[in-house]
Amino acid sequence: MFKFTKSFLVERTSHPILVSLFLIAAVFTAAGFAVEETVGNGGASAFLVVYAIMAVFLSLTGYVMIALGKVVTRFRRQVGLPF
């Protein structure tokens, strides 16, 4: 199962680590909701959801940095600056 997931992420996505962070965030969110529904402990579920929010923030930060890098590269090519 791990080999399939790894090959799927590497072959079908351009940034597998960032996609993995989104998947981790989804797992933490689902676990947080499951803990809230089964145990009723809001503190434990909030703890898991905070980790999910951090994972999404890190992934979005990575995607923003990639997008900014592409914009800067395009701008430098238009202006004619060397790399």
Sequence and secondary structure as in RCSB ss.txt:
>XXXX:A:sequence
MFKFTKSFLVERTSHPILVSLFLIAAVFTAAGFAVEETVGNGGASAFLVVYAIMAVFLSLTGYVMIALGKVVTRF
RRQVGLPF
>XXXX:A:secstr
 HHHHHHHHHHH S HHHHHHHHHHHHHHHHHHHHHHHT  HHHHHHHHHHHHHHHHHHHHHHHHHHHHHHHHHH
HHHHT   
